[in-house]
Amino acid sequence: MTVEELFKQCSDLVKDYPGGTCKLGEDYPVAGHGFFPVASGSFSIKRVDLEISPRKLMFVGQDWGCTGGLLALQNDINADMISTTCRNLSTLLDHAGIPLDQCFFTNALFGVRSGNKSTGKSLGWECPKFIEQCKLALQAQVNAIEPRGVICLGRDAPDLLARMIEQCEPWKHASSFKQIDDAKKAVINLAPTSGPIVAAILLHPSFRKPNAKHRNYMGANGHDAEVAILKEIWRIVNQNE
């Protein structure tokens, strides 16, 4: 299966877009670096017509953004890579020593938001039918990519992941990252399973600067805590090959 074919499969699964969200047209995904479903889902491979090879890690954000943000792609198909999200996440992965070609970058909610506002909680969460269809689309991506580790970005994406993996429920109900860290639930072992064997939660890369200081993991704090989380995930997925 190619990224183009994966996009088509997901588009066929998600049909009921509520107000405030909209479907991506047939011109997507663009053959550029960046988050699926708008781009290739890779920071290292921009073609969308190649067979997808399994990748060890899948990163899941809330949604790609808004229709206003799509305009930049008309001038540069790699425009997603200059966003705060992609720049900060690339730096974090580099510090953790994780190769980009082993990662797939996607979103919990399919399609994009209407208008020009791309931050805050998506209106899509208010539509149970849409959320159930997005869950099926994300499962289709997991089936195609075969990740051994899944990493949620921010506090919204875990809502969907918890519907797929019951062990991730603590993320959905926690009041803060501090509560997650204090409960030692930043990294969750999912084994034994036929799917991902480990899951983790990170701050949304766009809001790392003001919020990183609140994180703690295995004696590390702030930025170092999230680097340590990623290093632990990378160790686990390689140890259990």
C-alpha positions, 0 to 999 in steps of 0.5 A: 500500500502507498501513502496515496492508497492509505489516504483513499482508504481513510477518506472512504472511512470518514464521511460525516464531517461536522461543522467546523471541519471539512474533507480534504480534496483529491489533491491530497496528500501532497508529495511533501514532507510533513504530517499525514493526511495533508502530506506524506507522513514523513520528515525524510521521504516526501513521495506518496506513491511508494509502497509503505514500509513498516516504521517503528514509531507513529506520532499522533497529533490532534489534527493537521490544522485548518484550510487557511494553512493549506494555502502555503502548500501551494507555494511550497509542498514542504511548508509544513516543515517550517511550522513550530510543531515540525521544527520542535519535534524534529529537534526533540527526535534528534536529541533522542537519537531517533532516525526520522525514517523510522517515524510516521507522523499523523493525526487523530482527526482526519480532514482539516478545520474550516477557516484560519484557526488551528489551535485549541480543541477541534469542534470535531470532538463534539460529533460521536459519529465523526470520532468513531470514523476517525478511530477506524481511519487511525486503526487503518494507519496502524495496520499499514504502518505496523508501528511498535510504539505510538506517541501522542502529542498533546492532551487531545489526541489521547482521547482517540487513542484511549478508544483504541487502546484501553491502557491509555485511558489514564491520559484521557482523564488526567487533569495535567501532565504533572498528574500523568508523570506523578502516576508514572503513566508517561510511558505505558507498556502494552505488551503482549499485543499483536499491535504496538507494544508501548505508548507514550505521551508528549507535550504538543510540540507547538507549546513546548517552550512554556510547558516543558518545565512541568515534565518529569520522568525517571529523575529527568525534568523539563526538556530532558524528561521528554528526551528520556521518554523518547529514548525509553520508547526507542529502547523498548521497540528495538529490544522487542524486535 
